[in-house]
Amino acid sequence: MTGHIRYHRDGALGRVTLEHPGKFNAISRSMWRELRAVFVAIAHDTALRCVWVQGADGHFCAGGDIAQYPDFRFDPQALHDFHEIDVWGGLQAMLDCDLPILAQIEGNCMGAGLEIASCCDLRYAASTARFGAPIARLGFPMAPREAALVAAAVGHTTARAMLLAAQVFDAQHMAHSNFLTGVLAHDDLQAHCQSVVDTVLGLSPMATRAHKNGFRALNRLEAQVKPACVATELIAPGAVQDPLIPYAYADHAEHREGITAFLAKRKPQF
């Protein structure tokens, strides 16, 4: 089973659920494509006023579906297409949404889940939720645009700790880092999110869309003024960068070892 992105329209509310039973809602390749399709459909639905994103069965999302990785990650072109077409296609569709997006976060919010949450406007988490992107343990870096997205949302200090030291943080830390809008007791989270959604649905749709577009414009301006701190090659002015350069590590021994060790349930030997 590869999991699904469940979408349900409830009046003026769009409900998006990340669902992958038995894998803490890890995102498969097909789910990234479904995520894009869902948000493209949302963009064309003028009756909607708000989007509510959550995970099924007590978790938001534990990251990517690593069981699929040997199928495509060890070839630079295939790896490029996965990140730049499938993953970024889903994330960009969320970023392009001009409606308020609320994330209800429980349990694991790791890697791909952190990226999806970073595309949301209002982020409420249970006090027991956990956040991180310990992918260096798997022998590969976060793709440049995804790293920029996460760093802008969680803050560069927290992003460095997540990516360079594989640290996992609790909800209180993420609230102090201004990533979370609020932290609730697990039993109170659903009701609180419902209350916030009800408030949003009662506001002026024109005003909320205008505010959302204003924040998106501000984010674009900040990205131009202060480029994200991600690992890149120095490129001469006017030079054309090979799009496969960020994915040249595809066939690296450490990349293969990290994924192989995870699937074998053993510690990697780097």
Summary of the structure (lengths in Angstrom):
residues: 270
radius of gyration: 18.4
end to end distance: 31.2
largest distance: 55.9
contacts: 889
relative contact order: 0.14
helix: 50%
strand: 16%
